[in-house]
Amino acid sequence: MPDWNRLIRERLRSLDLPPAAREEVIAELAAHIEDAYENNLANGMGSSSALDQALNQVSHWRPLARNIERAKQESLMNHRTKQLWIPALVSLTTSMAWMMALQIADSKLRMPWKHAGLAYVPYLVWVLTLPLIGAGCGYLSLRAGSRKAARLAAVVFPSIVMSVIWLVLLVVVVARRTPYPFQILNFVYGFALWVLVPAAALWMGTLFLPPTTGFSPEK
């Protein structure tokens, strides 16, 4: 009996895919060629003729390899979009829209308890409700079959964006003049309020997600 995997692997040497995906493609094609070979034998062909006829079903292996590679890469991109980017954008949009709504409510209701321009009442409400947003976005990522690292990145994506903004501000401040100690303290204070605390709150939402064993990656 021919080694079908070896025969297909030799013909798909140019296939540029991750090892796991590559072996999956080879196994699928090998099973298809083997079925064709068995059918040819059942129709009375000799072993050599049955093998040639089965392999000749694919007349151009190189274009086939390119088509498979393109299809698999598109599939990987679709999975990445569902597992990471869509939940991440939902997390960012929802958390920012909710903060804006709370700030509008604060301006209309004139809530007390402010310091240095920060309205603590809407901020506290925002932080206390972030775990709900984190749980919802984590669930979207989990349903798409994401791994833990991708799921966490999607959930805390708003804090990732804010950290970039704050680091850019720090570079600008340092580049313009030597920062005073209170400026550094203000930076640390703002970074903690808008990056670290929201990240922790969003992450806490993932603690309420169901076990990953209940979900399987989408095919």
C-alpha positions in Angstrom: 0.0 0.0 0.0 1.5 3.4 -1.0 2.4 5.9 1.7 -0.3 8.5 0.7 0.9 11.2 3.1 4.4 11.0 1.7 3.2 11.1 -1.9 1.1 14.2 -1.3 3.8 15.9 0.8 6.3 15.5 -2.1 3.9 17.2 -4.5 3.0 20.0 -2.1 6.5 21.0 -1.1 5.9 24.7 -2.0 2.8 24.9 0.3 3.6 27.6 2.8 1.4 27.0 5.8 1.9 26.5 9.5 2.9 22.9 10.3 -0.5 21.9 11.8 -2.5 23.4 8.9 -0.1 21.9 6.4 -0.4 18.4 7.8 -4.2 18.8 7.9 -4.3 19.6 4.2 -2.0 16.7 3.3 -4.1 14.3 5.3 -7.3 15.4 3.6 -5.8 15.1 0.1 -4.2 11.8 1.0 -7.6 10.4 2.1 -9.2 11.7 -1.2 -6.5 10.1 -3.4 -6.6 6.8 -1.4 -10.4 6.6 -1.9 -9.9 7.2 -5.7 -7.2 4.5 -5.7 -9.4 1.9 -3.9 -12.3 2.7 -6.4 -9.9 2.1 -9.3 -8.9 -1.2 -7.9 -12.5 -2.2 -7.4 -13.1 -1.4 -11.1 -10.5 -3.9 -12.1 -7.4 -1.8 -12.6 -4.0 -3.0 -11.7 -2.2 -1.5 -8.7 0.1 0.7 -10.9 -2.6 1.9 -13.1 -5.0 2.6 -10.2 -2.2 4.7 -8.6 -1.5 6.7 -11.7 -5.2 7.3 -12.4 -5.8 8.5 -8.8 -2.8 10.9 -8.8 -3.7 12.2 -12.3 -7.0 13.4 -10.8 -4.9 16.4 -9.8 -3.3 17.6 -13.0 -1.6 20.7 -11.6 -0.2 20.3 -8.1 1.5 23.7 -7.8 -1.7 25.8 -8.6 -3.6 23.5 -6.2 -1.0 24.2 -3.5 -1.4 28.0 -4.0 -5.2 27.7 -3.9 -5.1 25.7 -0.7 -2.6 28.1 0.9 -4.8 31.1 0.0 -8.0 29.4 1.3 -6.3 28.4 4.6 -4.8 31.8 5.1 -8.2 33.4 4.5 -9.7 31.0 7.0 -7.1 31.8 9.6 -7.7 35.5 9.1 -11.5 35.0 9.5 -10.9 33.1 12.8 -8.5 35.9 14.0 -11.1 38.5 13.2 -13.8 36.7 15.1 -11.6 35.7 18.0 -9.7 38.9 18.5 -10.6 42.0 16.5 -14.4 41.9 16.6 -14.5 41.4 20.4 -11.7 44.0 20.8 -13.6 46.6 18.9 -16.8 45.8 20.7 -14.9 46.2 24.0 -13.4 49.6 23.0 -16.6 51.0 21.5 -18.9 49.9 24.3 -16.6 51.1 27.1 -15.9 54.5 25.5 -19.6 55.0 24.6 -20.6 54.1 28.1 -18.1 56.6 29.6 -19.4 59.3 27.3 -23.0 58.6 28.3 -22.1 58.8 32.0 -20.2 62.1 31.4 -23.2 63.6 29.6 -25.5 62.4 32.5 -23.0 64.0 35.0 -23.1 67.3 33.2 -26.9 67.4 33.2 -27.4 66.2 36.7 -24.4 68.1 38.1 -23.1 65.3 40.2 -20.8 66.4 43.1 -17.4 64.9 44.1 -15.0 66.1 41.5 -11.2 66.7 41.7 -8.9 68.1 39.1 -11.6 68.0 36.5 -12.3 64.3 37.1 -15.9 63.4 37.9 -15.5 60.6 40.3 -19.2 59.5 40.5 -19.5 58.6 36.7 -15.9 57.2 36.8 -16.8 54.9 39.7 -20.0 53.8 38.0 -18.0 53.2 34.8 -15.3 51.1 36.5 -17.9 49.1 38.5 -19.7 48.1 35.3 -16.6 47.4 33.2 -16.6 43.7 34.3 -20.0 43.3 32.5 -18.4 44.6 29.3 -15.4 42.4 29.8 -17.6 39.3 30.4 -19.6 40.0 27.2 -16.6 40.6 25.0 -14.8 37.6 26.5 -17.8 35.5 25.7 -17.8 36.6 22.1 -14.2 35.7 21.8 -14.7 32.4 23.6 -17.6 31.4 21.4 -15.3 31.9 18.3 -12.8 29.4 19.8 -10.1 31.8 21.0 -7.2 30.9 23.2 -6.8 32.6 26.6 -4.1 35.1 25.4 -6.3 36.3 22.4 -9.3 36.5 24.6 -7.6 38.6 27.3 -6.1 40.9 24.6 -9.6 41.4 23.1 -11.2 42.2 26.5 -8.5 44.7 27.7 -8.1 46.3 24.3 -9.4 49.7 25.5 -6.6 49.8 28.1 -4.1 48.8 25.4 -5.2 51.8 23.3 -5.1 54.1 26.3 -1.7 53.0 27.3 -0.4 53.9 23.8 -2.0 57.3 24.1 -0.5 57.9 27.6 3.0 56.8 26.5 2.8 59.2 23.5 1.9 62.0 25.9 4.8 61.1 28.1 7.2 61.2 25.2 5.9 64.7 24.2 6.2 66.0 27.8 9.8 64.7 28.1 10.8 66.0 24.7 9.6 69.5 25.3 11.1 70.1 28.7 12.4 68.4 31.7 9.4 67.1 33.6 8.9 68.2 37.2 8.3 65.6 39.9 4.6 66.5 40.1 4.2 66.1 36.4 5.6 62.5 36.7 3.2 61.9 39.6 0.3 63.2 37.5 1.3 60.9 34.7 1.4 57.9 37.0 -2.0 59.0 38.5 -3.6 59.3 35.1 -2.0 56.1 33.8 -3.4 54.2 36.8 -6.9 55.7 36.4 -7.3 55.2 32.7 -5.1 52.2 32.0 -4.5 49.9 35.0 -7.8 50.2 36.8 -10.0 49.7 33.7 -7.8 46.8 32.6 -8.2 45.1 35.9 -12.0 45.7 35.9 -12.4 44.3 32.3 -10.2 41.3 33.2 -12.4 40.6 36.2 -15.3 40.1 33.8 -13.5 37.1 32.2 -13.7 35.3 35.6 -17.4 34.8 35.1 -17.0 33.1 31.7 -18.1 29.4 31.4 -15.4 26.7 31.1 -13.6 26.6 27.8 -14.4 22.9 27.5 -17.9 23.9 26.6 -16.9 25.5 23.4 -15.0 24.3 20.3 -13.2 26.4 17.7 -15.2 27.1 14.6 -14.1 25.1 11.6 
